[in-house]
Amino acid sequence: MQHISRQGVHDNVMGVYDVLQDEEYLLMFMPYCSSGDLFSFVQQAGRFPEPMARYWFKQILEGVSHLQRMGVCHRDLSLENILVDKYRTSIIIDLGMCLRVPYDGGNHVTDVSSGTIRRLIKPLVPCGKPNYISPEVLKSHEAFDGFAVDLWASAVILFIMVVGLPPWEYANNDDPRYRMVIGGGLERMLRSWDREISPLVADLLQKMLREDPRHRLSLMEIKDHPWITVDESVDGMPYAPEEEWRR
């Protein structure tokens, strides 16, 4: 947490303002989030209208972007690990599973995104919540790309926000829902659930949820997707008092 706060606490990632230590305790001073986690908002709503899902998802992408710049893989992204403060800002928390992504060359003390080559991480025991774990981490046979597994979990977060249900229990071939999605049948599956979504967000999800991490959208490709870049002045989330938008 000190590492990711090197340049100041980011709006969308839980960092630390200061750390003090005495003979018995380590004291961490962190932002205060008064409105619970994002999972509870989805539970209350059933599912989000797409403008509202976009509002939150763009903030999540900014948090993931900061982690990537700092060379960090979260490994446990989920709706439960995103808190909301009184200003309607989402904050990624629970950094206990984070890993520093290995890099070759360049100055990776403050920003790894310039002039460096990202390396894969050796297979580890799978961690995270079952619905969000990527297939390569679940198999745990080969080295994995730390950025790709976080973007997979981000896609599952978006799926749950716009659909109201998780896409599968585990991302493996034993689950017929998983087989359908990776086979390109995401929209067909949702029609069978009577949970249709717009073609644009379906396209984004289908391209983020590709089984081979090399073929998934990168963070910049996600940010440039038409569903993300829609004109919020026309299709944005309306401003309202906290009590109203919590309902």
N, C-alpha and C positions, 0 to 999 in steps of 0.2 A: 504494500500500500504506500509505503514511503517512496518506492521507486516510481510508481505511476503518478505520484503527486510532486515529482521533481520540479515540474514547471508550474506548479499550482494545482489545486484541486479542480478537476474537470467537472463541469455541470452534470454530466451523465454517468459518471463512475464514482463509486464511493472511495474517496481518498482520505488522507489524514492532514489536518491543519498542523498538528504537532504531536510529538511522542515524548513522554517523560517516563522516567524509571526511578524507583527507589529500591530498597533492599528486598521488597516483597512483591511489588506490582509493576506492571507495564501499563501506563495510562495513555490512551489514544483519544485524541480530540477529533471528532468526525462530524459531518453535516447531520442535521436532525431531519428525519422524514416522518411527517405527522399523519400521513393518509394511508398507511398500510401498503400492501403489495399489489402489483398489477393483476395478479391472478384473481384476487377478490373482486376487482372491478369487472373482469370478464364473467365471473360467476354471477354477479348481480345482474349484469346485462343479458346474459345468455350468450350473446356474441355481439361484437361491435359493428356498427355501420362502417363501411370502408373509409370514409373521411376520418372517423375517430381512430380506426386502426392505423391509418397512415400517420396521423398526428403522433401517436406513441412510437410507431415503428421507426420513423425518421430520427427520433431521439435515441432509440436503441442503437441505430446504425452509427450515430455520432459517438456513443459510448464505445462501441466495438472498434470504431476508427481510432479512437484514442488508445485503446489497448494495443491495437496493431502498430501504431506509431511507436509505442514504448516497447514493442517486441514481446508482448505478453499474450498467451493463450489462456482464456478463462476456464474452459472445459466443463463448466456447470451452468451455462446460461439457461434460464427458464423464466417463466412468468413469475414464479415464486421468488426468484432472486432479482426482481426489479421492484424497487420501492418508489413511492410517489411522495413528493413533498407538497407543501401547501400552495406552491406556485405552479402546480401541474407540470412538474418536471420529473421525468423518470430517471432513476439512478440505479445502475448495475451494482449489485452487492455480492457478498459471499465469495471472497477471493481466495478461499482456503485451498482450492484445487488448481490455482493458476500455475503455469509454467513459463519460464523464460524461453522464448523461441531461440534456437541456436542460429547464429549468423556467421557468414564469412566476410571479413573485410569491412571497411567503413567505420564510422563513428557511431556506435550503437549505445552510447550512454544516454542520450536524450531523445534521439529520433532515429529509428532504424529504417525509415522508409526511403532514405536517400543514399544511393551508392553502396548498397549492400545486397547480399544474396542470402535468402532465407533457406535454411536446411530443414529436413524432416526430423521428427522426434521419434525415438525408438519406441516400439510397442510397450504399452503399460497396462496394468490392470484397469479394465473399463471403470469409469466413474461418471457421475451425473445421474440425473433422473431418467428412468427407462425410456420414456417417450421421446426424449431429446437427444439421446446418444446416437451418433452417426454410425453407419454400418461398418466403417473401417475400424473405429474404436471398439465397437462391439465384438468384432472378430479378433482384434488384438493380435494379428499375425504379422503385419508389416508396419514399417515406419509410417507415421501420419503427418499431415500438414496441420499445424496448430491453428492456423487461420481458417482453414476449410471446415474444421469441426465446429468452430464457433459460428460460422455462417450457416451451417446446417441447422444448428440449434436455433438460430435466429429465424430461419424459415419455419421451423415447427412452431415457434412463438407466434409468427404472423398467421400461420394456418389456424391455430387455436383462436386467435383474436377474431378472424373473419368467419370462421365456421362454427366455433363454440364447442368443438370436440377435438381431441387429439387425432392425428392421422392414423396411428397404429399404436400397439403396445410396445413392440420392439421392432427396430429397423432391420429385420432379417427376412429371408425367404420363407420362413415358416408362417409368416403373417400374410394372408392373402391381400390385405389392404396395402401393405408395403409393395408387394409384387405388382399390384395394379398401378400404383403411383409411379414407380420407377420404370414401368412399361409405357408411360405416357398417358395413363388413364385417369388422371386426377379429376378432371371435370366430369367424366363418366361416373366415377365413384360418388362424387358429391351430388349428382343428379339422382342417383339411387338412394341417397340419404335425404333427398328433398332439401338440400342445403346449397343451392346454387350461389355462385359468386360471379363477379364480373370477369369477362375474358382476360382483361389486363392483369388483374391480381392472380388469376389462375396461371397465366403465362409466367409471371414472376416466380410463383411457387414451384411450378414444374421445372424451371431452369435452375432454381436453387437446390431442389431436392433430387439431384442426379446422383446415382450410386457412385460413380467414379468421381472422386474429388477434383480431378484434373479438368473435368468438364463442367463443374459447377460455376455459376457466376462469381466473379470476384467482387470485392466490396465496391470498387468503383463502378463496375458494370451494374450492380444493384442500384447504386445511387443514381445512375443515368437511365434506369428503366422508366418507361412512360408512366407506369402506375405511381412511381415515387415522385416524378417531376410534374405531376398535374398541377394546374394553377389553383393554389389554395384559396385565392380570393373568390373563386367561383365555387369550389367544392371542398372548402375547408371545414374544420371543426369549429362550431360556433362558440363564442366566449360566453360563459355563464358562471354564476356563483358555484362554489365548490359543492354545496349540498345538491344542486341540480344535476351537475355532470356526474357526481357519484351515483345518483339514481339511474 
